[in-house]
């Protein structure tokens, strides 16, 4: 993901989130919310493909979680 932050889907992020026990919530709207154990919530538009900035942010928060 770090080497190629393009062309990822919400289902890809959901699989990773489940592996790392990150809470996933999808409201009625077009966004999926990922709540990390640190308490930080990331809102990601559910369109395909997801923009690279969301992937980079997700990875950054995942790294913070692992270092805690």
ABEGO torsion letter per residue (X at the ends): XAABABGBBAAAAAAAAAAAGBBBBBBABABBBBBBAAGBBBBBBABOBBBAAAAAAAAAAAAAAAAX
